[in-house]
């Protein structure tokens, strides 16, 4: 049983690491275009993330995201 759990944990780590490394910079996995929205279901709640635009932080231009939980 313990051997199976270790194998599964290792497989998950390799799968996640491989997926993360396979994503090229600037991909469209999370498009940062104003108005883009992602909705997640967490238990009985929904989490919405919306790209509202850019904002200057120090000398860097950053994307501003608004998150709401169940409205």
PQR file of N, CA, C, O and H, with PARSE charges and radii, in Angstrom:
ATOM      1  N   UNK A   1       0.825  -1.197   0.000 -0.4000 1.5000
ATOM      2  CA  UNK A   1       0.000   0.000   0.000 -0.0000 2.0000
ATOM      3  C   UNK A   1       0.868   1.259   0.000  0.5500 1.7000
ATOM      4  O   UNK A   1       0.628   2.180  -0.780 -0.5500 1.4000
ATOM      5  N   UNK A   2       1.870   1.298   0.869 -0.4000 1.5000
ATOM      6  CA  UNK A   2       2.758   2.453   0.950 -0.0000 2.0000
ATOM      7  C   UNK A   2       3.536   2.626  -0.348  0.5500 1.7000
ATOM      8  O   UNK A   2       3.762   3.750  -0.795 -0.5500 1.4000
ATOM      9  H   UNK A   2       2.065   0.550   1.503  0.4000 1.0000
ATOM     10  N   UNK A   3       3.941   1.523  -0.945 -0.4000 1.5000
ATOM     11  CA  UNK A   3       4.677   1.573  -2.216 -0.0000 2.0000
ATOM     12  C   UNK A   3       3.784   2.178  -3.311  0.5500 1.7000
ATOM     13  O   UNK A   3       4.258   2.972  -4.124 -0.5500 1.4000
ATOM     14  H   UNK A   3       3.757   0.610  -0.581  0.4000 1.0000
ATOM     15  N   UNK A   4       2.519   1.812  -3.334 -0.4000 1.5000
ATOM     16  CA  UNK A   4       1.579   2.343  -4.321 -0.0000 2.0000
ATOM     17  C   UNK A   4       1.376   3.841  -4.125  0.5500 1.7000
ATOM     18  O   UNK A   4       1.337   4.593  -5.098 -0.5500 1.4000
ATOM     19  H   UNK A   4       2.135   1.167  -2.674  0.4000 1.0000
ATOM     20  N   UNK A   5       1.247   4.278  -2.881 -0.4000 1.5000
ATOM     21  CA  UNK A   5       1.079   5.704  -2.603 -0.0000 2.0000
ATOM     22  C   UNK A   5       2.305   6.496  -3.038  0.5500 1.7000
ATOM     23  O   UNK A   5       2.177   7.581  -3.605 -0.5500 1.4000
ATOM     24  H   UNK A   5       1.279   3.667  -2.090  0.4000 1.0000
ATOM     25  N   UNK A   6       3.490   5.959  -2.774 -0.4000 1.5000
ATOM     26  CA  UNK A   6       4.720   6.647  -3.194 -0.0000 2.0000
ATOM     27  C   UNK A   6       4.784   6.741  -4.714  0.5500 1.7000
ATOM     28  O   UNK A   6       5.160   7.778  -5.261 -0.5500 1.4000
ATOM     29  H   UNK A   6       3.594   5.078  -2.313  0.4000 1.0000
ATOM     30  N   UNK A   7       4.420   5.669  -5.389 -0.4000 1.5000
ATOM     31  CA  UNK A   7       4.437   5.670  -6.849 -0.0000 2.0000
ATOM     32  C   UNK A   7       3.461   6.719  -7.390  0.5500 1.7000
ATOM     33  O   UNK A   7       3.812   7.490  -8.283 -0.5500 1.4000
ATOM     34  H   UNK A   7       4.114   4.826  -4.945  0.4000 1.0000
ATOM     35  N   UNK A   8       2.244   6.749  -6.855 -0.4000 1.5000
ATOM     36  CA  UNK A   8       1.251   7.721  -7.305 -0.0000 2.0000
ATOM     37  C   UNK A   8       1.697   9.151  -7.032  0.5500 1.7000
ATOM     38  O   UNK A   8       1.518  10.027  -7.878 -0.5500 1.4000
ATOM     39  H   UNK A   8       1.959   6.123  -6.129  0.4000 1.0000
ATOM     40  N   UNK A   9       2.274   9.397  -5.861 -0.4000 1.5000
ATOM     41  CA  UNK A   9       2.756  10.743  -5.538 -0.0000 2.0000
ATOM     42  C   UNK A   9       3.866  11.157  -6.501  0.5500 1.7000
ATOM     43  O   UNK A   9       3.889  12.297  -6.965 -0.5500 1.4000
ATOM     44  H   UNK A   9       2.419   8.686  -5.173  0.4000 1.0000
ATOM     45  N   UNK A  10       4.773  10.252  -6.800 -0.4000 1.5000
ATOM     46  CA  UNK A  10       5.846  10.546  -7.754 -0.0000 2.0000
ATOM     47  C   UNK A  10       5.310  10.812  -9.146  0.5500 1.7000
ATOM     48  O   UNK A  10       5.787  11.711  -9.839 -0.5500 1.4000
ATOM     49  H   UNK A  10       4.754   9.326  -6.423  0.4000 1.0000
ATOM     50  N   UNK A  11       4.326  10.041  -9.557 -0.4000 1.5000
ATOM     51  CA  UNK A  11       3.737  10.223 -10.882 -0.0000 2.0000
ATOM     52  C   UNK A  11       3.059  11.582 -10.987  0.5500 1.7000
ATOM     53  O   UNK A  11       3.160  12.252 -12.015 -0.5500 1.4000
ATOM     54  H   UNK A  11       3.938   9.311  -8.994  0.4000 1.0000
ATOM     55  N   UNK A  12       2.369  11.992  -9.929 -0.4000 1.5000
ATOM     56  CA  UNK A  12       1.699  13.292  -9.931 -0.0000 2.0000
ATOM     57  C   UNK A  12       2.730  14.417 -10.015  0.5500 1.7000
ATOM     58  O   UNK A  12       2.543  15.374 -10.767 -0.5500 1.4000
ATOM     59  H   UNK A  12       2.287  11.448  -9.093  0.4000 1.0000
ATOM     60  N   UNK A  13       3.816  14.307  -9.249 -0.4000 1.5000
ATOM     61  CA  UNK A  13       4.863  15.332  -9.280 -0.0000 2.0000
ATOM     62  C   UNK A  13       5.456  15.440 -10.685  0.5500 1.7000
ATOM     63  O   UNK A  13       5.632  16.545 -11.200 -0.5500 1.4000
ATOM     64  H   UNK A  13       3.968  13.530  -8.639  0.4000 1.0000
ATOM     65  N   UNK A  14       5.762  14.313 -11.300 -0.4000 1.5000
ATOM     66  CA  UNK A  14       6.324  14.334 -12.652 -0.0000 2.0000
ATOM     67  C   UNK A  14       5.341  14.918 -13.664  0.5500 1.7000
ATOM     68  O   UNK A  14       5.737  15.671 -14.553 -0.5500 1.4000
ATOM     69  H   UNK A  14       5.619  13.416 -10.882  0.4000 1.0000
ATOM     70  N   UNK A  15       4.079  14.576 -13.530 -0.4000 1.5000
ATOM     71  CA  UNK A  15       3.062  15.077 -14.447 -0.0000 2.0000
ATOM     72  C   UNK A  15       2.908  16.590 -14.335  0.5500 1.7000
ATOM     73  O   UNK A  15       2.851  17.287 -15.348 -0.5500 1.4000
ATOM     74  H   UNK A  15       3.757  13.965 -12.807  0.4000 1.0000
ATOM     75  N   UNK A  16       2.841  17.094 -13.112 -0.4000 1.5000
ATOM     76  CA  UNK A  16       2.682  18.528 -12.899 -0.0000 2.0000
ATOM     77  C   UNK A  16       3.931  19.276 -13.366  0.5500 1.7000
ATOM     78  O   UNK A  16       3.821  20.303 -14.035 -0.5500 1.4000
ATOM     79  H   UNK A  16       2.888  16.527 -12.290  0.4000 1.0000
ATOM     80  N   UNK A  17       5.112  18.770 -13.020 -0.4000 1.5000
ATOM     81  CA  UNK A  17       6.352  19.432 -13.433 -0.0000 2.0000
ATOM     82  C   UNK A  17       6.483  19.436 -14.949  0.5500 1.7000
ATOM     83  O   UNK A  17       6.887  20.443 -15.530 -0.5500 1.4000
ATOM     84  H   UNK A  17       5.201  17.936 -12.476  0.4000 1.0000
ATOM     85  N   UNK A  18       6.149  18.336 -15.592 -0.4000 1.5000
ATOM     86  CA  UNK A  18       6.230  18.262 -17.045 -0.0000 2.0000
ATOM     87  C   UNK A  18       5.274  19.218 -17.716  0.5500 1.7000
ATOM     88  O   UNK A  18       5.617  19.833 -18.726 -0.5500 1.4000
ATOM     89  H   UNK A  18       5.821  17.518 -15.120  0.4000 1.0000
ATOM     90  N   UNK A  19       4.091  19.353 -17.176 -0.4000 1.5000
ATOM     91  CA  UNK A  19       3.108  20.274 -17.739 -0.0000 2.0000
ATOM     92  C   UNK A  19       3.563  21.716 -17.565  0.5500 1.7000
ATOM     93  O   UNK A  19       3.438  22.520 -18.489 -0.5500 1.4000
ATOM     94  H   UNK A  19       3.813  18.854 -16.355  0.4000 1.0000
ATOM     95  N   UNK A  20       4.087  22.049 -16.393 -0.4000 1.5000
ATOM     96  CA  UNK A  20       4.550  23.415 -16.139 -0.0000 2.0000
ATOM     97  C   UNK A  20       5.716  23.777 -17.053  0.5500 1.7000
ATOM     98  O   UNK A  20       5.770  24.890 -17.575 -0.5500 1.4000
ATOM     99  H   UNK A  20       4.188  21.396 -15.643  0.4000 1.0000
ATOM    100  N   UNK A  21       6.635  22.861 -17.247 -0.4000 1.5000
ATOM    101  CA  UNK A  21       7.793  23.131 -18.099 -0.0000 2.0000
ATOM    102  C   UNK A  21       7.414  23.186 -19.570  0.5500 1.7000
ATOM    103  O   UNK A  21       8.111  23.826 -20.358 -0.5500 1.4000
ATOM    104  H   UNK A  21       6.591  21.956 -16.823  0.4000 1.0000
ATOM    105  N   UNK A  22       6.342  22.539 -19.951 -0.4000 1.5000
ATOM    106  CA  UNK A  22       5.929  22.514 -21.350 -0.0000 2.0000
ATOM    107  C   UNK A  22       5.233  23.799 -21.769  0.5500 1.7000
ATOM    108  O   UNK A  22       5.059  24.035 -22.965 -0.5500 1.4000
ATOM    109  H   UNK A  22       5.776  22.020 -19.311  0.4000 1.0000
ATOM    110  N   UNK A  23       4.832  24.632 -20.826 -0.4000 1.5000
ATOM    111  CA  UNK A  23       4.135  25.866 -21.154 -0.0000 2.0000
ATOM    112  C   UNK A  23       5.135  26.941 -21.556  0.5500 1.7000
ATOM    113  O   UNK A  23       5.937  27.367 -20.725 -0.5500 1.4000
ATOM    114  H   UNK A  23       4.974  24.440 -19.855  0.4000 1.0000
ATOM    115  N   UNK A  24       5.110  27.388 -22.803 -0.4000 1.5000
ATOM    116  CA  UNK A  24       6.025  28.448 -23.214 -0.0000 2.0000
ATOM    117  C   UNK A  24       5.618  29.784 -22.610  0.5500 1.7000
ATOM    118  O   UNK A  24       4.443  29.995 -22.310 -0.5500 1.4000
ATOM    119  H   UNK A  24       4.459  27.042 -23.478  0.4000 1.0000
ATOM    120  N   UNK A  25       6.588  30.701 -22.426 -0.4000 1.5000
ATOM    121  CA  UNK A  25       6.242  32.021 -21.895 -0.0000 2.0000
ATOM    122  C   UNK A  25       5.269  32.724 -22.834  0.5500 1.7000
ATOM    123  O   UNK A  25       5.380  32.618 -24.055 -0.5500 1.4000
ATOM    124  H   UNK A  25       7.542  30.529 -22.669  0.4000 1.0000
ATOM    125  N   UNK A  26       4.329  33.433 -22.256 -0.4000 1.5000
ATOM    126  CA  UNK A  26       3.379  34.199 -23.056 -0.0000 2.0000
ATOM    127  C   UNK A  26       2.315  33.349 -23.722  0.5500 1.7000
ATOM    128  O   UNK A  26       1.731  33.756 -24.726 -0.5500 1.4000
ATOM    129  H   UNK A  26       4.239  33.519 -21.263  0.4000 1.0000
ATOM    130  N   UNK A  27       2.058  32.170 -23.169 -0.4000 1.5000
ATOM    131  CA  UNK A  27       1.044  31.310 -23.792 -0.0000 2.0000
ATOM    132  C   UNK A  27      -0.358  31.828 -23.489  0.5500 1.7000
ATOM    133  O   UNK A  27      -0.521  32.804 -22.757 -0.5500 1.4000
ATOM    134  H   UNK A  27       2.532  31.839 -22.353  0.4000 1.0000
ATOM    135  N   UNK A  28      -1.348  31.184 -24.042 -0.4000 1.5000
ATOM    136  CA  UNK A  28      -2.740  31.592 -23.839 -0.0000 2.0000
ATOM    137  C   UNK A  28      -3.442  30.758 -22.780  0.5500 1.7000
ATOM    138  O   UNK A  28      -4.672  30.729 -22.734 -0.5500 1.4000
ATOM    139  H   UNK A  28      -1.216  30.391 -24.637  0.4000 1.0000
ATOM    140  N   UNK A  29      -2.675  30.073 -21.920 -0.4000 1.5000
ATOM    141  CA  UNK A  29      -3.294  29.255 -20.878 -0.0000 2.0000
ATOM    142  C   UNK A  29      -4.125  30.133 -19.949  0.5500 1.7000
ATOM    143  O   UNK A  29      -5.250  29.779 -19.594 -0.5500 1.4000
ATOM    144  H   UNK A  29      -1.676  30.096 -21.957  0.4000 1.0000
ATOM    145  N   UNK A  30      -3.574  31.269 -19.559 -0.4000 1.5000
ATOM    146  CA  UNK A  30      -4.297  32.286 -18.801 -0.0000 2.0000
ATOM    147  C   UNK A  30      -4.162  33.591 -19.578  0.5500 1.7000
ATOM    148  O   UNK A  30      -3.284  34.397 -19.269 -0.5500 1.4000
ATOM    149  H   UNK A  30      -2.661  31.556 -19.847  0.4000 1.0000
ATOM    150  N   UNK A  31      -5.012  33.819 -20.581 -0.4000 1.5000
ATOM    151  CA  UNK A  31      -4.870  35.026 -21.392 -0.0000 2.0000
ATOM    152  C   UNK A  31      -5.122  36.284 -20.569  0.5500 1.7000
ATOM    153  O   UNK A  31      -6.178  36.429 -19.954 -0.5500 1.4000
ATOM    154  H   UNK A  31      -5.725  33.164 -20.832  0.4000 1.0000
ATOM    155  N   UNK A  32      -4.160  37.181 -20.559 -0.4000 1.5000
ATOM    156  CA  UNK A  32      -4.292  38.410 -19.789 -0.0000 2.0000
ATOM    157  C   UNK A  32      -4.785  39.541 -20.682  0.5500 1.7000
ATOM    158  O   UNK A  32      -4.116  40.559 -20.856 -0.5500 1.4000
ATOM    159  H   UNK A  32      -3.301  37.063 -21.059  0.4000 1.0000
ATOM    160  N   UNK A  33      -5.965  39.334 -21.239 -0.4000 1.5000
ATOM    161  CA  UNK A  33      -6.614  40.339 -22.068 -0.0000 2.0000
ATOM    162  C   UNK A  33      -7.756  40.914 -21.246  0.5500 1.7000
ATOM    163  O   UNK A  33      -8.503  40.174 -20.607 -0.5500 1.4000
ATOM    164  H   UNK A  33      -6.508  38.507 -21.098  0.4000 1.0000
ATOM    165  N   UNK A  34      -7.890  42.230 -21.264 -0.4000 1.5000
ATOM    166  CA  UNK A  34      -8.944  42.877 -20.476 -0.0000 2.0000
ATOM    167  C   UNK A  34     -10.286  42.224 -20.783  0.5500 1.7000
ATOM    168  O   UNK A  34     -10.669  42.068 -21.942 -0.5500 1.4000
ATOM    169  H   UNK A  34      -7.283  42.832 -21.783  0.4000 1.0000
ATOM    170  N   UNK A  35     -10.993  41.847 -19.716 -0.4000 1.5000
ATOM    171  CA  UNK A  35     -12.293  41.210 -19.859 -0.0000 2.0000
ATOM    172  C   UNK A  35     -12.256  39.689 -19.779  0.5500 1.7000
ATOM    173  O   UNK A  35     -13.301  39.050 -19.661 -0.5500 1.4000
ATOM    174  H   UNK A  35     -10.682  41.975 -18.774  0.4000 1.0000
ATOM    175  N   UNK A  36     -11.038  39.093 -19.843 -0.4000 1.5000
ATOM    176  CA  UNK A  36     -10.940  37.630 -19.708 -0.0000 2.0000
ATOM    177  C   UNK A  36     -11.437  37.226 -18.326  0.5500 1.7000
ATOM    178  O   UNK A  36     -11.235  37.944 -17.347 -0.5500 1.4000
ATOM    179  H   UNK A  36     -10.189  39.613 -19.939  0.4000 1.0000
ATOM    180  N   UNK A  37     -12.092  36.065 -18.258 -0.4000 1.5000
ATOM    181  CA  UNK A  37     -12.683  35.631 -16.983 -0.0000 2.0000
ATOM    182  C   UNK A  37     -12.511  34.125 -16.828  0.5500 1.7000
ATOM    183  O   UNK A  37     -12.675  33.360 -17.779 -0.5500 1.4000
ATOM    184  H   UNK A  37     -12.257  35.482 -19.053  0.4000 1.0000
ATOM    185  N   UNK A  38     -12.176  33.721 -15.605 -0.4000 1.5000
ATOM    186  CA  UNK A  38     -12.113  32.302 -15.253 -0.0000 2.0000
ATOM    187  C   UNK A  38     -13.080  32.077 -14.110  0.5500 1.7000
ATOM    188  O   UNK A  38     -13.176  32.900 -13.200 -0.5500 1.4000
ATOM    189  H   UNK A  38     -12.042  34.342 -14.832  0.4000 1.0000
ATOM    190  N   UNK A  39     -13.795  30.969 -14.153 -0.4000 1.5000
ATOM    191  CA  UNK A  39     -14.720  30.608 -13.084 -0.0000 2.0000
ATOM    192  C   UNK A  39     -14.345  29.224 -12.576  0.5500 1.7000
ATOM    193  O   UNK A  39     -14.214  28.275 -13.349 -0.5500 1.4000
ATOM    194  H   UNK A  39     -13.717  30.301 -14.893  0.4000 1.0000
ATOM    195  N   UNK A  40     -14.175  29.127 -11.263 -0.4000 1.5000
ATOM    196  CA  UNK A  40     -13.817  27.871 -10.610 -0.0000 2.0000
ATOM    197  C   UNK A  40     -14.932  27.476  -9.661  0.5500 1.7000
ATOM    198  O   UNK A  40     -15.587  28.335  -9.072 -0.5500 1.4000
ATOM    199  H   UNK A  40     -14.281  29.898 -10.634  0.4000 1.0000
ATOM    200  N   UNK A  41     -15.144  26.195  -9.513 -0.4000 1.5000
ATOM    201  CA  UNK A  41     -16.109  25.663  -8.547 -0.0000 2.0000
ATOM    202  C   UNK A  41     -15.300  25.087  -7.391  0.5500 1.7000
ATOM    203  O   UNK A  41     -14.502  24.171  -7.587 -0.5500 1.4000
ATOM    204  H   UNK A  41     -14.611  25.497  -9.992  0.4000 1.0000
ATOM    205  N   UNK A  42     -15.502  25.621  -6.189 -0.4000 1.5000
ATOM    206  CA  UNK A  42     -14.798  25.167  -4.991 -0.0000 2.0000
ATOM    207  C   UNK A  42     -15.859  24.770  -3.967  0.5500 1.7000
ATOM    208  O   UNK A  42     -16.489  25.619  -3.336 -0.5500 1.4000
ATOM    209  H   UNK A  42     -16.150  26.366  -6.030  0.4000 1.0000
ATOM    210  N   UNK A  43     -16.037  23.474  -3.822 -0.4000 1.5000
ATOM    211  CA  UNK A  43     -17.101  23.002  -2.941 -0.0000 2.0000
ATOM    212  C   UNK A  43     -18.439  23.478  -3.469  0.5500 1.7000
ATOM    213  O   UNK A  43     -18.796  23.195  -4.613 -0.5500 1.4000
ATOM    214  H   UNK A  43     -15.525  22.785  -4.335  0.4000 1.0000
ATOM    215  N   UNK A  44     -19.182  24.201  -2.644 -0.4000 1.5000
ATOM    216  CA  UNK A  44     -20.484  24.722  -3.077 -0.0000 2.0000
ATOM    217  C   UNK A  44     -20.400  26.199  -3.470  0.5500 1.7000
ATOM    218  O   UNK A  44     -21.429  26.848  -3.656 -0.5500 1.4000
ATOM    219  H   UNK A  44     -18.893  24.432  -1.715  0.4000 1.0000
ATOM    220  N   UNK A  45     -19.182  26.734  -3.596 -0.4000 1.5000
ATOM    221  CA  UNK A  45     -18.996  28.141  -3.959 -0.0000 2.0000
ATOM    222  C   UNK A  45     -18.365  28.257  -5.345  0.5500 1.7000
ATOM    223  O   UNK A  45     -17.709  27.333  -5.827 -0.5500 1.4000
ATOM    224  H   UNK A  45     -18.346  26.207  -3.445  0.4000 1.0000
ATOM    225  N   UNK A  46     -18.580  29.416  -5.973 -0.4000 1.5000
ATOM    226  CA  UNK A  46     -17.900  29.698  -7.238 -0.0000 2.0000
ATOM    227  C   UNK A  46     -16.924  30.846  -7.012  0.5500 1.7000
ATOM    228  O   UNK A  46     -17.210  31.789  -6.273 -0.5500 1.4000
ATOM    229  H   UNK A  46     -19.113  30.166  -5.582  0.4000 1.0000
ATOM    230  N   UNK A  47     -15.769  30.749  -7.660 -0.4000 1.5000
ATOM    231  CA  UNK A  47     -14.746  31.785  -7.589 -0.0000 2.0000
ATOM    232  C   UNK A  47     -14.562  32.329  -9.000  0.5500 1.7000
ATOM    233  O   UNK A  47     -14.226  31.581  -9.918 -0.5500 1.4000
ATOM    234  H   UNK A  47     -15.537  29.983  -8.260  0.4000 1.0000
ATOM    235  N   UNK A  48     -14.780  33.621  -9.172 -0.4000 1.5000
ATOM    236  CA  UNK A  48     -14.612  34.276 -10.469 -0.0000 2.0000
ATOM    237  C   UNK A  48     -13.381  35.170 -10.416  0.5500 1.7000
ATOM    238  O   UNK A  48     -13.187  35.920  -9.460 -0.5500 1.4000
ATOM    239  H   UNK A  48     -15.053  34.228  -8.426  0.4000 1.0000
ATOM    240  N   UNK A  49     -12.547  35.082 -11.458 -0.4000 1.5000
ATOM    241  CA  UNK A  49     -11.375  35.936 -11.602 -0.0000 2.0000
ATOM    242  C   UNK A  49     -11.515  36.655 -12.935  0.5500 1.7000
ATOM    243  O   UNK A  49     -11.681  36.018 -13.976 -0.5500 1.4000
ATOM    244  H   UNK A  49     -12.705  34.472 -12.235  0.4000 1.0000
ATOM    245  N   UNK A  50     -11.447  38.002 -12.903 -0.4000 1.5000
ATOM    246  CA  UNK A  50     -11.626  38.809 -14.104 -0.0000 2.0000
ATOM    247  C   UNK A  50     -10.412  39.718 -14.280  0.5500 1.7000
ATOM    248  O   UNK A  50      -9.937  40.327 -13.322 -0.5500 1.4000
ATOM    249  H   UNK A  50     -11.312  38.519 -12.058  0.4000 1.0000
ATOM    250  N   UNK A  51      -9.913  39.805 -15.521 -0.4000 1.5000
ATOM    251  CA  UNK A  51      -8.829  40.731 -15.837 -0.0000 2.0000
ATOM    252  C   UNK A  51      -9.473  42.096 -16.072  0.5500 1.7000
ATOM    253  O   UNK A  51     -10.264  42.265 -17.000 -0.5500 1.4000
ATOM    254  H   UNK A  51     -10.298  39.311 -16.300  0.4000 1.0000
ATOM    255  N   UNK A  52      -9.124  43.083 -15.213 -0.4000 1.5000
ATOM    256  CA  UNK A  52      -9.748  44.398 -15.326 -0.0000 2.0000
ATOM    257  C   UNK A  52      -8.842  45.418 -16.006  0.5500 1.7000
ATOM    258  O   UNK A  52      -9.286  46.528 -16.297 -0.5500 1.4000
ATOM    259  H   UNK A  52      -8.482  42.947 -14.459  0.4000 1.0000
ATOM    260  N   UNK A  53      -7.592  45.071 -16.263 -0.4000 1.5000
ATOM    261  CA  UNK A  53      -6.690  45.988 -16.953 -0.0000 2.0000
ATOM    262  C   UNK A  53      -5.298  45.938 -16.389  0.5500 1.7000
ATOM    263  O   UNK A  53      -4.905  44.971 -15.736 -0.5500 1.4000
ATOM    264  H   UNK A  53      -7.231  44.169 -16.027  0.4000 1.0000
ATOM    265  N   UNK A  54      -4.555  46.998 -16.650 -0.4000 1.5000
ATOM    266  CA  UNK A  54      -3.183  47.076 -16.156 -0.0000 2.0000
ATOM    267  C   UNK A  54      -3.073  48.191 -15.134  0.5500 1.7000
ATOM    268  O   UNK A  54      -3.916  49.085 -15.058 -0.5500 1.4000
ATOM    269  H   UNK A  54      -4.875  47.783 -17.180  0.4000 1.0000
ATOM    270  N   UNK A  55      -2.006  48.111 -14.349 -0.4000 1.5000
ATOM    271  CA  UNK A  55      -1.753  49.107 -13.312 -0.0000 2.0000
ATOM    272  C   UNK A  55      -0.246  49.191 -13.122  0.5500 1.7000
ATOM    273  O   UNK A  55       0.443  48.171 -13.120 -0.5500 1.4000
ATOM    274  H   UNK A  55      -1.321  47.386 -14.411  0.4000 1.0000
ATOM    275  N   UNK A  56       0.260  50.399 -12.965 -0.4000 1.5000
ATOM    276  CA  UNK A  56       1.696  50.587 -12.778 -0.0000 2.0000
ATOM    277  C   UNK A  56       2.032  50.369 -11.307  0.5500 1.7000
ATOM    278  O   UNK A  56       1.440  50.995 -10.427 -0.5500 1.4000
ATOM    279  H   UNK A  56      -0.300  51.228 -12.967  0.4000 1.0000
ATOM    280  N   UNK A  57       2.988  49.478 -11.046 -0.4000 1.5000
ATOM    281  CA  UNK A  57       3.469  49.217  -9.690 -0.0000 2.0000
ATOM    282  C   UNK A  57       4.964  49.496  -9.714  0.5500 1.7000
ATOM    283  O   UNK A  57       5.741  48.738 -10.296 -0.5500 1.4000
ATOM    284  H   UNK A  57       3.469  48.970 -11.760  0.4000 1.0000
ATOM    285  N   UNK A  58       5.359  50.598  -9.072 -0.4000 1.5000
ATOM    286  CA  UNK A  58       6.756  51.019  -9.176 -0.0000 2.0000
ATOM    287  C   UNK A  58       7.022  51.417 -10.615  0.5500 1.7000
ATOM    288  O   UNK A  58       6.344  52.286 -11.163 -0.5500 1.4000
ATOM    289  H   UNK A  58       4.729  51.214  -8.599  0.4000 1.0000
ATOM    290  N   UNK A  59       8.013  50.778 -11.226 -0.4000 1.5000
ATOM    291  CA  UNK A  59       8.318  51.077 -12.628 -0.0000 2.0000
ATOM    292  C   UNK A  59       7.851  49.964 -13.562  0.5500 1.7000
ATOM    293  O   UNK A  59       8.222  49.939 -14.736 -0.5500 1.4000
ATOM    294  H   UNK A  59       8.564  50.072 -10.781  0.4000 1.0000
ATOM    295  N   UNK A  60       7.043  49.049 -13.046 -0.4000 1.5000
ATOM    296  CA  UNK A  60       6.579  47.913 -13.854 -0.0000 2.0000
ATOM    297  C   UNK A  60       5.090  48.004 -14.125  0.5500 1.7000
ATOM    298  O   UNK A  60       4.308  48.413 -13.267 -0.5500 1.4000
ATOM    299  H   UNK A  60       6.741  49.069 -12.093  0.4000 1.0000
ATOM    300  N   UNK A  61       4.712  47.616 -15.336 -0.4000 1.5000
ATOM    301  CA  UNK A  61       3.298  47.543 -15.713 -0.0000 2.0000
ATOM    302  C   UNK A  61       2.804  46.144 -15.363  0.5500 1.7000
ATOM    303  O   UNK A  61       3.359  45.155 -15.841 -0.5500 1.4000
ATOM    304  H   UNK A  61       5.348  47.284 -16.033  0.4000 1.0000
ATOM    305  N   UNK A  62       1.766  46.051 -14.534 -0.4000 1.5000
ATOM    306  CA  UNK A  62       1.253  44.761 -14.057 -0.0000 2.0000
ATOM    307  C   UNK A  62      -0.222  44.626 -14.445  0.5500 1.7000
ATOM    308  O   UNK A  62      -0.912  45.617 -14.684 -0.5500 1.4000
ATOM    309  H   UNK A  62       1.315  46.855 -14.146  0.4000 1.0000
ATOM    310  N   UNK A  63      -0.682  43.382 -14.501 -0.4000 1.5000
ATOM    311  CA  UNK A  63      -2.095  43.114 -14.777 -0.0000 2.0000
ATOM    312  C   UNK A  63      -2.866  43.128 -13.477  0.5500 1.7000
ATOM    313  O   UNK A  63      -2.407  42.584 -12.472 -0.5500 1.4000
ATOM    314  H   UNK A  63      -0.122  42.577 -14.308  0.4000 1.0000
ATOM    315  N   UNK A  64      -4.026  43.742 -13.488 -0.4000 1.5000
ATOM    316  CA  UNK A  64      -4.880  43.790 -12.298 -0.0000 2.0000
ATOM    317  C   UNK A  64      -6.009  42.793 -12.475  0.5500 1.7000
ATOM    318  O   UNK A  64      -6.739  42.844 -13.465 -0.5500 1.4000
ATOM    319  H   UNK A  64      -4.399  44.183 -14.304  0.4000 1.0000
ATOM    320  N   UNK A  65      -6.153  41.886 -11.516 -0.4000 1.5000
ATOM    321  CA  UNK A  65      -7.198  40.872 -11.522 -0.0000 2.0000
ATOM    322  C   UNK A  65      -8.111  41.083 -10.333  0.5500 1.7000
ATOM    323  O   UNK A  65      -7.646  41.372  -9.230 -0.5500 1.4000
ATOM    324  H   UNK A  65      -5.559  41.845 -10.712  0.4000 1.0000
ATOM    325  N   UNK A  66      -9.396  40.941 -10.549 -0.4000 1.5000
ATOM    326  CA  UNK A  66     -10.358  41.024  -9.440 -0.0000 2.0000
ATOM    327  C   UNK A  66     -10.947  39.641  -9.217  0.5500 1.7000
ATOM    328  O   UNK A  66     -11.336  38.958 -10.164 -0.5500 1.4000
ATOM    329  H   UNK A  66      -9.774  40.707 -11.445  0.4000 1.0000
ATOM    330  N   UNK A  67     -11.006  39.241  -7.970 -0.4000 1.5000
ATOM    331  CA  UNK A  67     -11.508  37.925  -7.598 -0.0000 2.0000
ATOM    332  C   UNK A  67     -12.736  38.094  -6.719  0.5500 1.7000
ATOM    333  O   UNK A  67     -12.735  38.899  -5.787 -0.5500 1.4000
ATOM    334  H   UNK A  67     -10.690  39.796  -7.200  0.4000 1.0000
ATOM    335  N   UNK A  68     -13.783  37.336  -7.016 -0.4000 1.5000
ATOM    336  CA  UNK A  68     -14.963  37.334  -6.154 -0.0000 2.0000
ATOM    337  C   UNK A  68     -15.366  35.892  -5.865  0.5500 1.7000
ATOM    338  O   UNK A  68     -15.262  35.010  -6.717 -0.5500 1.4000
ATOM    339  H   UNK A  68     -13.785  36.683  -7.773  0.4000 1.0000
ATOM    340  N   UNK A  69     -15.827  35.685  -4.637 -0.4000 1.5000
ATOM    341  CA  UNK A  69     -16.248  34.356  -4.205 -0.0000 2.0000
ATOM    342  C   UNK A  69     -17.755  34.379  -4.003  0.5500 1.7000
ATOM    343  O   UNK A  69     -18.273  35.145  -3.190 -0.5500 1.4000
ATOM    344  H   UNK A  69     -15.911  36.401  -3.944  0.4000 1.0000
ATOM    345  N   UNK A  70     -18.447  33.538  -4.745 -0.4000 1.5000
ATOM    346  CA  UNK A  70     -19.914  33.454  -4.685 -0.0000 2.0000
ATOM    347  C   UNK A  70     -20.577  34.822  -4.816  0.5500 1.7000
ATOM    348  O   UNK A  70     -21.487  35.167  -4.062 -0.5500 1.4000
ATOM    349  H   UNK A  70     -18.027  32.916  -5.406  0.4000 1.0000
ATOM    350  N   UNK A  71     -20.105  35.578  -5.776 -0.4000 1.5000
ATOM    351  CA  UNK A  71     -20.692  36.884  -6.049 -0.0000 2.0000
ATOM    352  C   UNK A  71     -20.146  37.956  -5.162  0.5500 1.7000
ATOM    353  O   UNK A  71     -20.546  39.115  -5.275 -0.5500 1.4000
ATOM    354  H   UNK A  71     -19.366  35.299  -6.388  0.4000 1.0000
TER
END
